[in-house]
Amino acid sequence: MKSLIDFALNEEYERVKQLGDRLMETESVIDWEAFRLIVGEMYENRSERGGRPNIDEVLMVKLLVLQQWHGLSDPELEKQVTDRISFRKFLVFPAVIPDFTTVWYFRERLTKTGKDKAIWEELQRQLDSMGLKVKCGVVQDATFITSDPGHA
């Protein structure tokens, strides 16, 4: 069943790809596996004793990159990743999208171990080596305000 879902998601994504997807351009530029080496030592996998296995380290780093590049809060990141097919494709269509508290805990662990600086330095190093710069954007939702119909 997963293969049918993957097929449908990839078909849906093709339209986005035709319109231009800047996120996927980073796949050929950034060595995401380099981040696994930085973050991996924070984890001690104890799933053999029960409990949930760890969420993939590269997926978590990519979430932080999406958050930074698009100026998203933790809850908004969860919402946008759930809603936007280009974000999900960038994350390689994960079976489970981490909730915002998982992202928050991950960032806290990175900060406590000093790995947060190492991640951003590695990302910047890779971008610099290619002569690239990132122009951050903001994803903003419209806000609907209910007005008093008597004073419209």
C-alpha positions as CSV (number, residue, x, y, z in Angstrom):
1,M,0.0,0.0,0.0
2,K,2.9,2.4,0.8
3,S,4.1,2.1,-2.8
4,L,0.7,3.2,-4.1
5,I,0.7,6.2,-1.8
6,D,4.3,7.0,-2.8
7,F,3.3,6.8,-6.5
8,A,0.3,9.2,-5.9
9,L,2.4,11.7,-4.0
10,N,5.1,11.7,-6.7
11,E,2.5,12.2,-9.4
12,E,1.0,15.1,-7.4
13,Y,4.4,16.6,-6.9
14,E,5.2,16.6,-10.7
15,R,3.0,19.7,-11.1
16,V,5.0,21.5,-8.4
17,K,8.2,20.4,-10.1
18,Q,7.1,21.9,-13.4
19,L,6.4,25.2,-11.8
20,G,9.8,25.2,-10.2
21,D,10.8,23.9,-6.8
22,R,13.8,25.6,-5.2
23,L,13.9,23.2,-2.3
24,M,14.7,20.2,-4.6
25,E,17.5,22.2,-6.2
26,T,19.3,21.9,-2.8
27,E,19.3,18.1,-3.1
28,S,22.1,18.2,-5.7
29,V,24.0,20.9,-3.8
30,I,23.9,19.9,-0.2
31,D,25.3,16.7,1.2
32,W,22.6,16.0,3.8
33,E,24.4,12.8,5.0
34,A,27.1,15.0,6.5
35,F,24.6,16.1,9.1
36,R,23.9,12.6,10.2
37,L,27.6,12.4,11.4
38,I,27.1,15.6,13.4
39,V,23.8,14.7,15.0
40,G,24.1,11.0,15.1
41,E,26.3,10.9,18.2
42,M,23.5,12.6,20.2
43,Y,21.4,9.5,19.8
44,E,21.7,6.3,21.7
45,N,19.2,4.0,20.1
46,R,17.4,2.0,22.7
47,S,14.4,0.9,20.6
48,E,15.4,-2.7,21.0
49,R,14.2,-2.4,24.6
50,G,10.8,-1.1,23.4
51,G,9.5,2.3,22.6
52,R,9.6,4.3,19.4
53,P,12.7,4.3,17.3
54,N,14.4,7.6,16.8
55,I,13.3,9.8,14.0
56,D,15.8,10.0,11.2
57,E,18.5,12.6,12.0
58,V,18.6,14.0,8.5
59,L,14.9,14.5,8.5
60,M,15.1,16.5,11.7
61,V,17.9,18.7,10.4
62,K,15.9,19.3,7.2
63,L,13.0,20.4,9.3
64,L,15.1,22.9,11.1
65,V,16.4,24.2,7.8
66,L,12.9,24.6,6.4
67,Q,11.9,26.4,9.6
68,Q,14.9,28.8,9.4
69,W,14.6,29.5,5.7
70,H,10.9,30.1,5.8
71,G,10.6,31.9,9.2
72,L,8.2,29.4,10.7
73,S,7.4,28.8,14.4
74,D,7.4,25.2,15.6
75,P,3.5,24.8,15.3
76,E,3.5,26.5,11.9
77,L,6.3,24.2,10.7
78,E,4.3,21.1,11.5
79,K,1.3,22.6,9.7
80,Q,3.2,23.6,6.6
81,V,5.0,20.3,6.3
82,T,1.7,18.5,6.6
83,D,0.1,20.8,4.1
84,R,2.8,21.5,1.4
85,I,3.8,18.8,-0.9
86,S,7.0,20.5,-1.8
87,F,8.0,20.4,1.9
88,R,7.1,16.7,2.1
89,K,9.1,15.9,-1.1
90,F,12.1,17.8,0.4
91,L,11.8,15.6,3.4
92,V,11.5,12.5,1.1
93,F,7.9,11.9,2.0
94,P,8.3,10.7,5.6
95,A,5.9,8.1,6.8
96,V,5.5,10.1,10.0
97,I,5.8,13.9,10.2
98,P,7.2,14.9,13.6
99,D,5.0,17.1,15.7
100,F,6.1,20.5,16.8
101,T,7.1,19.4,20.3
102,T,9.5,16.8,18.7
103,V,11.1,19.6,16.7
104,W,11.4,21.7,19.8
105,Y,13.0,18.9,21.9
106,F,15.4,18.2,19.1
107,R,16.5,21.8,18.8
108,E,16.9,21.9,22.6
109,R,19.1,18.8,22.6
110,L,21.2,20.4,19.8
111,T,21.6,23.6,21.8
112,K,22.6,21.8,25.0
113,T,25.2,19.7,23.1
114,G,26.5,22.6,21.0
115,K,25.5,20.7,17.8
116,D,23.3,23.5,16.7
117,K,26.3,25.6,15.8
118,A,28.0,22.7,14.1
119,I,24.9,22.1,11.9
120,W,24.6,25.7,10.8
121,E,28.4,26.0,10.2
122,E,28.3,22.9,8.1
123,L,25.4,24.1,6.0
124,Q,27.1,27.5,5.5
125,R,30.4,25.8,4.6
126,Q,28.7,23.7,1.9
127,L,26.8,26.8,0.5
128,D,30.0,28.9,0.6
129,S,31.9,26.2,-1.3
130,M,29.4,26.4,-4.1
131,G,29.2,30.2,-4.0
132,L,25.6,30.2,-2.9
133,K,23.6,32.3,-0.6
134,V,20.2,31.7,0.9
135,K,17.5,34.4,0.8
136,C,15.1,33.5,3.6
137,G,11.4,33.9,3.0
138,V,8.3,34.0,5.1
139,V,5.3,31.8,4.8
140,Q,2.4,33.9,6.0
141,D,-1.3,32.9,6.3
142,A,-4.2,35.3,5.9
143,T,-6.0,36.0,9.1
144,F,-9.7,36.3,9.2
145,I,-11.2,38.6,11.7
146,T,-14.9,38.4,12.6
147,S,-16.4,41.8,12.6
148,D,-19.6,43.0,14.1
149,P,-22.2,43.0,11.3
150,G,-23.9,46.0,12.8
151,H,-20.8,48.2,12.3
152,A,-19.7,47.1,8.9
